[in-house]
Amino acid sequence: INDKHRFFESPNYLTGSVWFKDNPFHQVFLKYDLFEDQLIVYPKGVTAASAVKLNLAKVDSFQVKGRKFVKKNTVDIKSNAINGFFEVLSKGTDFTLLKRHRKTDVRKLNRNRVYYEFKDKNEYALEYKGVLYIINNRKDVLNLFPINKDLQREMLAKRKGSELTDTGLRLLLQEIETHLTKQTG
């Protein structure tokens, strides 16, 4: 209802690639269910009733609409278990910016009908020097890098607003990497 579906980008099958047990499968029709964190494929030449939910333990990564998703089975710095697929947003020299796409359901009542809409509830993570950090705000990012407090305050002031966005985090990490490169070079 209202185009608030539970899938990545579209409720329809999209063409992508899946790396399953280290074997690549290209030009696969797939859907990524963000509510259940499930990858569904539609084998070519088979009826619609034959859609298959993949065993996620055997899926290494997948790509859809030119966006790469990698599986993470690890713990963060606070020993919280992290399992699931993350989109690779940006790669730097020592870091990788990741986004976990998630959706939650919202129960709606309309006259005599109950239906569900799904809304985004995404999370960001930063893999820095082999350790995964969950990012709740821009200050979390800045505290990971060896940058003095005055420069941190200056970087935070440049980008008013506390909402995390893909573009905002990419720009912040570019600025940090530029600063660190100048520092060492």
Summary of the structure (lengths in Angstrom):
residues: 185
radius of gyration: 19.3
end to end distance: 54.5
largest distance: 67.3
contacts: 467
relative contact order: 0.12
helix: 22%
strand: 46%
